[in-house]
Each structure stands twice: as C-alpha cells, then as structure tokens.
Amino acid sequence: MDHLENQTDDQTVYALPRIGSPAPHFEAVTTHGKLRLDDYKGRWLILFSHPADFTPVCTTEFIAFQEIYPKLREMNTELLGLSIDSVYSHIAWVSTIEEKMGIKIEFPIIADLDREVSTRYGMLMPDESNTETVRSVFVIDENQAIRAIIYYPMSAGRNMDEFVRLVQSLQTTDKHGVVTPANWRPGDQVIVPPPKTQEAAAERSQETGMDCVDWFLCRKNI
Ligand code: BEZ
C-alpha cells in the first residue's frame, strides 16, 4: 500500500514518485520472468518506459540502451524497460531487432498490461496518450530510493550519454560528498557544497586545496 494516495471503488490513485523517496514496490511479468523491485537491492536500476513495441523511435532507443548496457553494468547499474504490451509482443520485437539489426537486447522488459507499474510510477500521461506510456526514466539507487526522474515526449528519442553521465554523477557525489557542475564529466573538477553559515563562509576563504571563484563557488579535483 506504499504511495497510496486515495482509493475509490473502481480506481486506485497513487502519489507520483519523488526524488529522495523510496521507489514504489512492483512485481511484474517481464521477458526474463517475474521480477520485483527487491530483486535489485544492492544494485542501481534505470527503470524506463517506452510508448510501444514495433515503433521506429523506440526501436532506435532500444538499440541505444543496449549499447550503453555494458558500461552501466560496470557501474553496478541495471536496465529494466516497460511498456503496455504483452510479453509475446516484447519477445517478437526483440527477436526482430536481433534478426534485422544484429543487436541482442539483453535487459528485461516489463509487460505492464494491467498498467500497475506504469500507474505507480506516473508513466501514463493521458493528454499525450491514453494507450501508451510516455518516455520516462527513473534512476533508483542501491538502497531503492528514487534519485532522478526524466520525462520525454513521444516525439523525441532519448540521449543515452546523459543517463550514463547522470549515474556517474550520482555515484561520484555519494562517494565524495560533493556536487557536479553543468556538463560535468568524470575527470572534471567537482564543486564543494557551499558553506551553510556565516562562520563557515568566513572559514572557507582560509581553506586550501580548492579553486574558489568566491566563498560559495569552489571547485576541487577528486
Ligand atoms: C516511436 O517510437 O516511433 C513513436 C511512438 C509513439 C508515438 C510516436 C512515435
């Protein structure tokens, strides 16, 4: 009953997931058998939805997701797709991708025919489509907290580099207690979180080992 906001006779309404909140529980039928959120404990997870199988933009996205999958796995990060299609449709689609494009899709895909997972995660936007999930991405950490949420419209295929970069940023900031600037890439300087008191701000100006533009904007190497 997590995330249950209110319930009527014929419809359950769930609060939308929020950054920092526990990821909504799910148990779902996938192309790799039944999977539950708990199965991912101790690993990072990118849970993403696509509008429909056998559509052109989604096909390019699946090939691109597969291309980043080895890199994500090196980062202890799994991929899990979802659409409101049957498992038979998913199997047929990934078989076609392998046959026609030579790419084997190795990550599982949820067959969310009852819309249980897509409803809990806010992947359905009726003004965009009544029958398909939008292009959503949820980054869930190894403690099963939601760490990032991204939505794209039906018309725009997603940029995979950004998802890799985002997980790299989250894992780096967790490990080092820092934050990352715009367009940060691994190897670039990171930002030291700004002081929270007047006293700490005054102390910051005496600290060494940082490149400071001002007391509130200091960068360092890690
Ligand atoms: C596509 O993946 O090509 C697509 C899916 C839904 C609406 C428009 C395009």
Residues whose N, C-alpha, C, O or C-beta is under 5 A from the ligand:
A	BS01	BEZ	P51 T55 P56 V57 C58 M154
